[in-house]
Amino acid sequence: MQLQSLPEDICLEITSYLDLESLWKLIVLFPTWAQYIGDSVTLMLRHQITLTPSKCLAIISHDHVSRVKFRNVVIRSDKGFEQLRKFWQVTNMFKGSIEILELEDFQRIQIREILDFFQGFTSLRKLKIKNCSIYEEVDRECLSLMPALVDVHFEKVDGNFFKIFHRQSNINKITIRRLDWTWNGFAHDDFNDLVKALPEIDFIVMDGTGTGSYFDCDEFPYRIRKLDTTMISFHWYVGIRTERTCFLRAQQGYLKDLTIHQLPYDFDGGRVLKFIVEQMNLDRFYFGNLPLIVDGQIQAVEEFSANEIQLSAMFEMFRQFPTIKSLKLNLCKTDVDSTEIERIINPRTELFARAENLEVYDLSERRHILGVFLGLFKNFRNIKSLKIESQDGNINVILQEFLPFMSNLRELYINSKAKNETERLNIIRNNVPLLTKLWVAAEYVEQAKNLFGDGVEVNATEDSST
C-alpha cells in the first residue's frame, strides 16, 4: 500500500507514537514521509520543531526538507549560535507557512535585526517571546503588520518588546507570564500603551505571581471582555483599608468573563470579592476550575480552598455561596499578624452553619500558627468530618479548646507525630462523643483501637510531607 493512500487519521496515529527527534529523522531520511507530513496541517501544528544549528543545516542541505511546510517552530538561542540573523536563511523558507512561533533566549537584539526578522510572516497567528531583550531604547520603531497575528505571549521581556507591536491591529489576546515573586514583573506603562493601541484587544492573561502587582496601578486605559489572572491583588498587610478595585471599576460594563486562580488577599479581599460578584455583572466567573457564576447566574458551590492570607475573601465566599459544605484551609509559612486575624475570625458567626467538612493542612513549620486560628475552628460547630495535618507541638492544647464546640463531629483524621499521643487520644475520646471513624499515625493505631473499642473504626493516616 502506498503511503499516500493511507487515511490521514491512520498517519496521525502512527506519528503520535513518535517523539520530536524521531519525527525529525523521519522527515530527513524519507522524502515520501516528509512530503506527507509537510502537507498535513494537523501534523505540522501538532509537532513543534525546535530549530537548532544541526536542523538548520539539514534543512539547507536537503531539498525535500526545505519544502516541508513547517507551521509550529521554536527558535532558541544557544552558545555559538546566538544572533537572530543566523536563522534568517532558514526561517525565510517558511515565513509563509509558520502559524505558531516561539522566540527564546535572545538577549540584546538590535532593533533593526528584530524588525527585519519579523517581516514576511503572512500566516503567523500565535507568537511567544520568552527571555528576550532589545539592545537599544525603542521610541517609535514598529513592526510591519503581520496580518494573521492575533495572539501574543510575553515572558520575561523588556518594555521595548511592547513598544514594537503597536501596529499589530489584529491582536485580540495578550498573555504576560512571570512566575517569580517580584514587584516589577514587567513594564506596566509600556504594556498599557500597547494595549491602548490595539483596537481588537479582547482577552488578557496574567500568569504568575510576578504579574500580580499590575493590578495595583492607577490607570488602565483600555477595555477588555475577558481576563484570566493568577492574582487580582498582590500585597497583603494590616494597613489596607480601601478595597483594591481600581482595575475592576475601569472594566465595569465591559469585562464579562473573569477567572482568578487565587482569592483576593487580606485585608480588603472580602470587599474585592463582594464587588466582583455583586457589581461587575459578569456572565462568567471562575475561581480556578471552580465555576462561581455561569450565564450570569450564581452557581451551587460545594467546596473550595483558601489560605491564611485570604481569610476575608474566605468569609465572603461563604456569604455569597451559601451552598458551600467543605473548606480546605492551607496554612503556609507566612508571618501573620495574629491580632488582626483574630479580629476577623474570633467573633461568633453562623456563616459556617451549613459546613459539613473542614480540612486543615498546616505547613507553617517553625512559625506554629495553627493556634492563631482557634477562633475559626470554634465557628465550624456543625461539621461532621475534620481532617488536620500538623506537626505543631501545641496541637493537644488546641484540640482541647475547639473540639467541644464541634458537637456533630463523627469522623476525625489527625496526622500528627507531636509528643503526648496518649493525651491526644484521650482528648478526642472525651470531647467527640459521636465519633465513628478515626485516623491516626500508623504507630498509634493499636493504642487507639484499645482505647476506643469496637464503637470506633480506627485507621492509619497516609504518609505526609508535614
Rosetta blueprint (number, residue, H / E / L):
1 M L
2 Q L
3 L H
4 Q H
5 S H
6 L L
7 P L
8 E H
9 D H
10 I H
11 C H
12 L H
13 E H
14 I H
15 T H
16 S L
17 Y L
18 L L
19 D L
20 L H
21 E H
22 S H
23 L H
24 W H
25 K H
26 L H
27 I H
28 V H
29 L H
30 F L
31 P H
32 T H
33 W H
34 A H
35 Q H
36 Y H
37 I H
38 G H
39 D H
40 S L
41 V H
42 T H
43 L H
44 M H
45 L H
46 R H
47 H L
48 Q L
49 I E
50 T E
51 L E
52 T L
53 P H
54 S H
55 K H
56 C H
57 L H
58 A H
59 I H
60 I H
61 S H
62 H L
63 D H
64 H H
65 V H
66 S H
67 R L
68 V L
69 K L
70 F L
71 R L
72 N E
73 V E
74 V E
75 I E
76 R E
77 S L
78 D L
79 K L
80 G L
81 F L
82 E L
83 Q L
84 L H
85 R H
86 K H
87 F H
88 W H
89 Q H
90 V H
91 T H
92 N H
93 M H
94 F H
95 K L
96 G L
97 S L
98 I L
99 E L
100 I E
101 L E
102 E E
103 L E
104 E E
105 D L
106 F L
107 Q L
108 R L
109 I E
110 Q L
111 I H
112 R H
113 E H
114 I H
115 L H
116 D H
117 F H
118 F L
119 Q L
120 G L
121 F L
122 T L
123 S L
124 L L
125 R L
126 K E
127 L E
128 K E
129 I E
130 K E
131 N E
132 C E
133 S L
134 I E
135 Y L
136 E L
137 E L
138 V L
139 D L
140 R L
141 E L
142 C L
143 L L
144 S L
145 L L
146 M L
147 P L
148 A L
149 L L
150 V L
151 D E
152 V E
153 H E
154 F E
155 E E
156 K E
157 V E
158 D L
159 G H
160 N H
161 F H
162 F H
163 K H
164 I L
165 F L
166 H L
167 R L
168 Q L
169 S L
170 N L
171 I L
172 N L
173 K E
174 I E
175 T E
176 I E
177 R E
178 R L
179 L L
180 D L
181 W L
182 T L
183 W L
184 N L
185 G L
186 F L
187 A L
188 H H
189 D H
190 D H
191 F H
192 N H
193 D H
194 L H
195 V H
196 K H
197 A L
198 L L
199 P L
200 E L
201 I L
202 D L
203 F E
204 I E
205 V E
206 M E
207 D E
208 G L
209 T H
210 G H
211 T H
212 G H
213 S H
214 Y H
215 F H
216 D H
217 C L
218 D L
219 E L
220 F L
221 P L
222 Y L
223 R L
224 I L
225 R L
226 K E
227 L E
228 D E
229 T E
230 T L
231 M L
232 I L
233 S L
234 F L
235 H L
236 W L
237 Y L
238 V L
239 G L
240 I L
241 R L
242 T L
243 E L
244 R L
245 T L
246 C H
247 F H
248 L H
249 R H
250 A H
251 Q H
252 Q L
253 G L
254 Y L
255 L L
256 K L
257 D E
258 L E
259 T E
260 I E
261 H L
262 Q L
263 L L
264 P L
265 Y L
266 D L
267 F L
268 D L
269 G H
270 G H
271 R H
272 V H
273 L H
274 K H
275 F H
276 I H
277 V H
278 E H
279 Q H
280 M L
281 N L
282 L L
283 D L
284 R E
285 F E
286 Y E
287 F E
288 G L
289 N L
290 L E
291 P E
292 L E
293 I E
294 V E
295 D L
296 G L
297 Q E
298 I E
299 Q L
300 A L
301 V L
302 E L
303 E E
304 F E
305 S E
306 A E
307 N E
308 E L
309 I L
310 Q L
311 L H
312 S H
313 A H
314 M H
315 F H
316 E H
317 M H
318 F H
319 R H
320 Q H
321 F L
322 P L
323 T L
324 I L
325 K L
326 S E
327 L E
328 K E
329 L E
330 N E
331 L E
332 C L
333 K L
334 T L
335 D L
336 V L
337 D L
338 S H
339 T H
340 E H
341 I H
342 E H
343 R H
344 I H
345 I H
346 N L
347 P L
348 R L
349 T L
350 E L
351 L L
352 F L
353 A L
354 R L
355 A L
356 E L
357 N E
358 L E
359 E E
360 V E
361 Y E
362 D E
363 L L
364 S L
365 E H
366 R H
367 R H
368 H L
369 I L
370 L H
371 G H
372 V H
373 F H
374 L H
375 G H
376 L H
377 F H
378 K H
379 N H
380 F L
381 R L
382 N L
383 I L
384 K L
385 S E
386 L E
387 K E
388 I E
389 E E
390 S L
391 Q L
392 D L
393 G L
394 N L
395 I H
396 N H
397 V H
398 I H
399 L H
400 Q H
401 E H
402 F H
403 L H
404 P H
405 F H
406 M L
407 S L
408 N L
409 L L
410 R L
411 E E
412 L E
413 Y E
414 I E
415 N E
416 S L
417 K L
418 A L
419 K L
420 N L
421 E H
422 T H
423 E H
424 R H
425 L H
426 N H
427 I H
428 I H
429 R H
430 N H
431 N H
432 V L
433 P L
434 L L
435 L L
436 T L
437 K E
438 L E
439 W E
440 V E
441 A L
442 A H
443 E H
444 Y H
445 V H
446 E H
447 Q H
448 A H
449 K H
450 N H
451 L H
452 F H
453 G H
454 D H
455 G H
456 V L
457 E E
458 V E
459 N E
460 A E
461 T L
462 E L
463 D L
464 S L
465 S L
466 T L
